[in-house]
């Protein structure tokens, strides 16, 4: 399963390169397949958890009775954590069929008796798709081109703040219990693909509107999953990655609602962004950590939240 996670991360990073080059449709396609792979990987992890808990059940009936309550609670908690962190990754058909629903038709869970993991079955298709896109866009390179990091910038075309940066994933040496941060990152990148793609000149207004609502749904999901990672870990590289997903998602949700003329909702998310950053900074100072480059990024987010205001004379949304 570690290989499946590595392939999902590689697919995510290829999607980020495609986003940078404004190949929004191809980027969205590869992010969708990465999400499908992550969903199946999550099901495999849940399957392993169920099997492990079944094997750990005490043999005596009295011991079983005395421990049944904590065991059930642990199972519920672990299953809920992994499910809410990764199994909510949307399948490709969910967002294309409806932009207003968060979850359409749930994907079928694999049979517990299956000898081959669902994630492993997805790998050939995933690798084939990656090769196809590399051949299409980077035919003279073995790896996608590298790009300088983008920052929170002003969208020159529409005079609105958007965080344009796709988020990369390091290739993991081993698989984690829930793959939550990988799931949150892929969700965020899918949202960004819809978000940036909605401004394409080829899109009609109705399609653009649908894509923005798809982006909002995915940003919300990414934000929730990433925030859950932070509540489980006080500090570390995963916490730093999850903080970036939370800030970028809140910022871009605020921008989308502002663009749609829903200024009250925009302000709600931007105020949430400000409060989150101030709390994050205070906690970091308490631990005696230096922000450095992260501090500069947070200041840019705070400036976004400060300056993206309702236009004068605009009616309340």
QUIZIGI-V20990 format. One record per backbone hydrogen bond with DSSP energy under -1.0 kcal/mol. NH is the residue of the N-H (numbers start at 0). CO is the residue of the C=O. Records with the same first field share a line. If there is no record, write none. Layout:
BEGIN
NH->CO ; CO
END
This chain:
BEGIN
4->0
5->1
6->2
7->3
8->4
9->5
10->6
11->7
12->8
13->9
14->10
15->11
16->12
17->13
18->14
19->15
20->16
21->18
22->17
23->21
26->22
27->23
28->24
29->25
30->26
31->27
32->28
33->29
34->30
35->31
36->32
37->33
38->34
39->35
40->36
41->37
42->38
43->39
44->40
45->41
46->42
47->43
48->44
49->45
50->46
51->47
52->48
53->49
54->50
55->51
63->59
64->60
65->61
66->62
70->66
71->67
72->68
73->69
74->70
75->71
76->72
77->73
78->74
79->75
80->76
81->77
82->78
83->79
84->80
85->81
86->81
88->85
93->90
96->92
97->93
113->110
120->116
121->117
125->121
126->122
127->123
128->124
129->125
130->126
131->127
132->128
133->129
134->130
135->131
136->132
137->133
140->137
152->161
154->159
158->154
161->152
182->178
183->179
184->180
185->181
186->182
187->183
188->184
189->185
190->186
191->187
192->188
193->189
194->190
195->191
196->192
197->193
199->196
202->199
207->203
208->204
209->205
210->206
211->207
212->208
213->209
214->210
215->211
216->212
217->213
218->214
219->215
220->216
221->217
222->218
223->219
224->220
225->221
226->222
227->223
228->224
229->225
230->226
232->228
239->235
240->236
241->237
242->238
243->239
244->240
245->241
246->242
247->243
248->244
249->245
250->246
251->247
252->248
253->249
254->250
255->251
256->252
257->253
258->254
259->255
260->257
261->256
262->260
265->261
266->262
267->263
268->264
269->265
270->266
271->267
272->268
273->269
274->270
275->271
276->272
277->273
278->274
279->275
280->276
281->277
282->278
283->279
284->280
285->281
286->282
288->283
293->290
295->291
296->292
297->293
298->294
299->295
300->296
301->297
302->298
303->299
304->300
305->301
306->302
307->303
308->306
313->310
END
